[in-house]
Amino acid sequence: MTVFLLTDKIAFPPPHFASKEGLLAVGGDLSRKRLLLAYRMGIFPWFSDDEPILWWSPDPRLVLYPHEIKVSKTLSKIIKKEVFKVTMDTAFVQVINQCAQIRLENNQGTWIVKDMIDAYCTLHESGFAHSVEAWYQGELAGGLYGVSLGRCFFGESMFTRISNASNVALVKLVEYLKALSFDMIDCQLTTQHLLRFGAREIPRAKFLTQLEESLKASTKKGKWSLEQNL
C-alpha cells in the first residue's frame, strides 16, 4: 500500500492512488487553500487527535442526490408540525463543537479535533462552509455542517440532542439545495442512517466525474438563509 507524504506545496496525488480503504496521503496542513483543493479533488481529511493529518478518497463513495431523498411518514409529520425551528449559518461554531462533543460524551472518539474546528470555522468565515441548525424552545437541538463548492455539498458531520432534530435539518438542507439545482451531497462514508434517507454508493471514478461537472458551476458563497430568495 502506497501512502503519499505531503510537503509544504499545496498539492495532492491523484485520488485513484488511494488504498482500498481510501487512505491517500499523510501530512500537510489544514489551510483554507489546501482544504478547498482537497474537496475539489474528491479528498477529505479524517484523523484522530493522536495522529498526523490523514487524507482520504474512499471507493465506493456514498452520495445523496437531492431528488432521491426518502423521508419517512413520521419525519414528514414532525416537519409539518414545525416541532423544530430550522435556520442556516446562525450558529456554525456551536454546531461543529456539538458534533465533536456528543461523540466524546458517547465515548466514540472524534476526528473533529481543535485544529479541524479552527480550519472549518475559517472556511465558514470565508463563505465556503455552512451549518443548518434545528432549535427546540430556543435551544440548539441538532444540526449539521459541511462545505459547498459549485453544485456539490460535502457533508461533514451532524448531531442531535433531541430525537429527529438533525434529520429535520438534513431534509431542510436538501430542500434548499434542490431549489439551487445542486447535483449531489457527498456523504463520504457509508452509514445505515444515510442509506435510509436514499443515499447510495457509487464508484469513486463516477463520483469524481460528477464532481468535476458540478464544479463548473459558480459557488454560492457567503451566509446562507432559508429566507433568501432562491
C-alpha positions in Angstrom: 0.0 0.0 0.0 1.4 3.4 -1.0 0.6 6.4 1.2 2.0 9.7 0.0 3.7 12.1 2.3 2.7 15.7 1.6 5.1 18.6 1.6 4.5 22.3 2.1 3.5 22.5 -1.5 -0.3 22.8 -1.9 -0.9 19.6 -4.0 -2.3 16.1 -3.7 -1.6 12.9 -5.7 -4.5 11.8 -7.9 -7.3 10.1 -5.8 -7.1 6.8 -7.7 -3.9 6.1 -5.9 -5.7 5.8 -2.6 -5.6 2.5 -0.8 -8.6 0.1 -0.8 -9.8 1.7 2.4 -9.4 5.2 0.9 -6.2 6.4 2.6 -4.3 8.6 0.1 -1.8 10.8 1.9 -0.5 12.0 5.2 0.8 15.3 6.4 0.4 18.8 5.0 -1.8 21.3 6.8 -5.4 22.4 7.2 -5.1 25.8 5.5 -8.1 27.1 3.6 -6.2 26.7 0.2 -5.3 23.1 0.8 -8.7 22.1 2.1 -10.5 23.7 -0.9 -8.1 21.9 -3.2 -8.8 18.6 -1.4 -12.5 18.9 -1.8 -12.2 19.9 -5.4 -10.3 16.7 -6.0 -12.7 14.5 -4.0 -10.4 14.2 -1.0 -11.1 15.0 2.7 -9.2 15.0 6.0 -10.1 12.5 8.7 -7.8 11.7 11.6 -7.7 11.4 15.4 -6.0 13.7 17.9 -3.0 11.4 18.3 -2.5 11.0 14.5 -0.9 13.2 11.8 -3.3 14.7 9.3 -4.7 11.8 7.1 -6.3 12.4 3.7 -8.9 10.1 2.2 -10.8 9.3 -1.0 -12.8 6.2 -0.5 -14.1 3.8 -3.1 -17.1 3.4 -3.2 -18.4 6.8 -2.3 -21.7 7.5 -0.5 -23.7 10.2 -2.2 -27.2 11.6 -1.8 -28.8 13.0 -4.9 -31.3 15.7 -3.7 -34.2 14.4 -5.9 -33.7 10.9 -4.4 -34.2 11.7 -0.8 -36.6 9.5 1.2 -38.5 11.0 4.1 -40.4 8.7 6.4 -44.1 9.4 7.3 -43.1 10.0 10.9 -40.4 12.6 10.0 -42.8 14.2 7.5 -45.3 14.8 10.3 -42.7 16.3 12.5 -41.6 18.7 9.8 -45.2 19.6 9.0 -46.0 20.3 12.7 -42.9 22.6 12.8 -41.6 21.0 16.0 -38.2 22.5 15.3 -37.3 25.9 14.1 -34.6 25.5 11.4 -32.0 28.1 10.5 -28.8 28.2 8.4 -25.5 29.7 9.2 -26.6 31.3 12.5 -24.6 29.0 14.9 -21.8 27.4 12.9 -19.3 27.4 15.8 -21.9 25.8 18.1 -22.8 23.1 15.6 -19.3 22.0 14.9 -18.4 21.9 18.6 -21.6 20.0 19.4 -20.7 17.4 16.6 -17.4 16.8 18.4 -18.8 17.0 22.0 -21.6 14.5 21.5 -19.2 11.9 20.2 -16.9 12.3 23.1 -19.9 12.0 25.5 -20.7 8.7 23.9 -17.1 7.5 24.1 -16.9 7.3 20.3 -13.8 9.5 19.9 -13.8 12.2 17.2 -11.9 13.4 14.2 -13.3 16.9 14.9 -10.3 18.0 16.9 -9.4 21.6 17.7 -7.3 22.1 14.6 -10.2 20.8 12.5 -12.7 23.1 14.3 -10.4 26.1 13.7 -9.9 25.2 10.0 -13.6 24.8 9.2 -14.6 27.9 11.1 -12.1 29.7 8.8 -13.9 28.1 5.8 -17.2 29.3 7.3 -15.9 32.8 7.7 -14.7 32.7 4.1 -18.2 31.7 2.9 -17.4 28.1 1.9 -18.6 26.1 5.0 -22.2 26.2 6.2 -24.4 24.9 9.0 -28.0 24.0 9.4 -29.5 24.3 12.9 -32.6 22.8 14.4 -33.9 24.7 17.5 -36.3 23.5 20.2 -37.8 26.0 22.6 -34.9 28.4 21.9 -32.2 25.8 22.5 -29.9 24.1 19.8 -31.3 20.6 19.5 -29.4 19.3 16.5 -27.7 20.3 13.3 -25.1 19.6 10.6 -22.3 21.3 8.8 -20.4 20.9 5.5 -18.6 22.6 2.7 -20.1 23.9 -0.5 -18.4 24.2 -3.9 -20.1 24.5 -7.2 -23.2 22.4 -7.2 -21.9 19.9 -4.6 -22.4 20.0 -0.8 -19.8 18.0 1.1 -21.4 16.8 4.3 -19.1 16.6 7.3 -21.0 15.8 10.4 -24.3 16.0 12.2 -25.5 15.8 15.8 -28.8 15.6 17.7 -29.8 16.3 21.3 -33.5 15.7 20.7 -34.8 12.8 18.5 -35.1 13.8 14.8 -33.6 17.3 15.2 -30.7 16.6 12.9 -33.0 14.6 10.5 -35.2 17.7 10.1 -32.1 19.8 9.5 -31.0 17.4 6.8 -34.3 17.4 5.0 -34.4 21.2 5.1 -30.9 21.3 3.6 -31.9 19.0 0.8 -34.9 21.2 0.0 -32.7 24.2 -0.1 -30.1 22.6 -2.3 -32.9 21.3 -4.6 -34.1 24.9 -5.1 -30.5 25.8 -6.1 -30.2 22.9 -8.5 -27.4 21.2 -6.6 -26.3 17.9 -8.1 -25.4 15.9 -5.0 -24.5 15.8 -1.4 -21.2 14.0 -0.7 -21.8 11.8 2.3 -18.2 10.4 2.2 -18.6 7.2 4.2 -21.5 4.7 4.2 -23.8 4.7 7.2 -27.1 2.9 7.6 -28.7 6.1 8.7 -27.9 7.9 5.5 -28.9 4.9 3.4 -32.3 5.1 4.9 -32.5 8.7 3.5 -31.9 7.4 0.0 -28.1 7.9 -0.2 -26.3 5.3 -2.3 -22.8 4.1 -3.0 -21.2 4.9 -6.4 -17.7 4.1 -7.7 -15.1 6.7 -6.9 -14.4 7.2 -10.6 -18.1 8.1 -11.2 -18.1 10.4 -8.2 -15.0 12.2 -9.4 -16.6 12.6 -12.9 -19.8 14.0 -11.5 -17.8 16.2 -9.1 -15.8 17.7 -12.0 -19.1 18.6 -13.7 -20.6 20.1 -10.5 -17.6 22.3 -10.0 -18.2 24.0 -13.4 -20.9 26.0 -11.7 -20.2 29.0 -9.6 -20.0 28.6 -5.8 -22.8 30.2 -3.7 -20.5 31.8 -1.1 -21.5 33.8 2.0 -24.1 33.3 4.6 -27.0 31.0 3.6 -30.5 31.6 4.8 -33.8 29.7 4.4 -35.5 33.0 3.9 -33.3 34.0 1.0 -34.9 34.4 -2.4 -33.6 31.4 -4.3 
